[in-house]
Amino acid sequence: MMNNTKATHEDWFNVGKSDAYAGKPKTPPEDAESASMYDLGYSEGEITRPPTETPETEQE
């Protein structure tokens, strides 16, 4: 999917966001800064959700 050697902060933000959209579990990278950006993106994705998706019931 992604070459980890030169992923930018924006890349990690987008990966986190798309993981949240897809309903995948969080899988942050090893690097602390990248993980922080991933986490931020994931949170954003959880809040906004893709416009095509209308969740009927939340399953915890």
KOLTILUM-760631 format. One record per residue (C-alpha): residue in three letters; z, y, x; chain. Coordinates in Angstrom, 2 decimals. Example, Ala and Ser with C-alpha at 12.3 -4.5 7.8 and 13.67 -1.06 7.14 Angstrom:
BEGIN
PT | rest | Z | Y | X | kette
PT | ALA | 7.80 | -4.50 | 12.30 | A .
PT | SER | 7.14 | -1.06 | 13.67 | A .
***
This chain:
BEGIN
PT | rest | Z | Y | X | kette
PT | MET | 0.00 | 0.00 | 0.00 | A .
PT | MET | 1.11 | 2.62 | 2.49 | A .
PT | ASN | 1.06 | 2.89 | 6.24 | A .
PT | ASN | 4.69 | 3.66 | 7.10 | A .
PT | THR | 3.93 | 5.13 | 10.50 | A .
PT | LYS | 2.85 | 8.57 | 9.31 | A .
PT | ALA | 3.93 | 9.02 | 5.70 | A .
PT | THR | 4.80 | 12.62 | 4.88 | A .
PT | HIS | 7.71 | 13.79 | 2.75 | A .
PT | GLU | 5.27 | 14.44 | -0.08 | A .
PT | ASP | 3.97 | 10.87 | 0.25 | A .
PT | TRP | 7.48 | 9.46 | -0.12 | A .
PT | PHE | 8.23 | 11.79 | -3.02 | A .
PT | ASN | 5.11 | 10.52 | -4.81 | A .
PT | VAL | 5.91 | 6.88 | -4.04 | A .
PT | GLY | 9.38 | 7.30 | -5.52 | A .
PT | LYS | 7.96 | 9.02 | -8.57 | A .
PT | SER | 5.35 | 6.33 | -9.19 | A .
PT | ASP | 7.96 | 3.59 | -8.73 | A .
PT | ALA | 10.09 | 5.25 | -11.41 | A .
PT | TYR | 7.05 | 5.58 | -13.68 | A .
PT | ALA | 6.32 | 1.88 | -13.20 | A .
PT | GLY | 9.94 | 0.98 | -13.92 | A .
PT | LYS | 10.36 | -0.60 | -10.49 | A .
PT | PRO | 13.76 | -0.76 | -8.80 | A .
PT | LYS | 14.44 | 1.82 | -6.09 | A .
PT | THR | 13.22 | 0.68 | -2.68 | A .
PT | PRO | 13.76 | 3.63 | -0.34 | A .
PT | PRO | 12.45 | 3.51 | 3.24 | A .
PT | GLU | 14.74 | 3.05 | 6.25 | A .
PT | ASP | 14.35 | 6.62 | 7.53 | A .
PT | ALA | 17.06 | 8.89 | 6.08 | A .
PT | GLU | 14.81 | 11.90 | 5.48 | A .
PT | SER | 12.07 | 9.80 | 3.92 | A .
PT | ALA | 14.64 | 7.98 | 1.78 | A .
PT | SER | 15.94 | 11.33 | 0.58 | A .
PT | MET | 12.46 | 12.42 | -0.49 | A .
PT | TYR | 11.84 | 9.04 | -2.11 | A .
PT | ASP | 15.10 | 9.36 | -4.03 | A .
PT | LEU | 14.18 | 12.84 | -5.20 | A .
PT | GLY | 10.80 | 11.64 | -6.42 | A .
PT | TYR | 12.36 | 8.64 | -8.13 | A .
PT | SER | 14.82 | 10.85 | -9.99 | A .
PT | GLU | 12.04 | 13.21 | -11.02 | A .
PT | GLY | 9.99 | 10.26 | -12.26 | A .
PT | GLU | 12.90 | 8.96 | -14.33 | A .
PT | ILE | 13.29 | 12.34 | -15.99 | A .
PT | THR | 9.65 | 13.15 | -16.69 | A .
PT | ARG | 8.09 | 9.73 | -17.29 | A .
PT | PRO | 4.32 | 9.51 | -17.53 | A .
PT | PRO | 2.87 | 11.21 | -20.63 | A .
PT | THR | 1.14 | 7.98 | -21.68 | A .
PT | GLU | 4.44 | 6.17 | -22.04 | A .
PT | THR | 6.78 | 6.52 | -25.01 | A .
PT | PRO | 9.85 | 4.37 | -24.47 | A .
PT | GLU | 11.09 | 2.94 | -27.75 | A .
PT | THR | 14.39 | 1.50 | -26.57 | A .
PT | GLU | 16.31 | 1.97 | -23.36 | A .
PT | GLN | 17.35 | -1.32 | -21.84 | A .
PT | GLU | 20.28 | -1.20 | -19.44 | A .
***
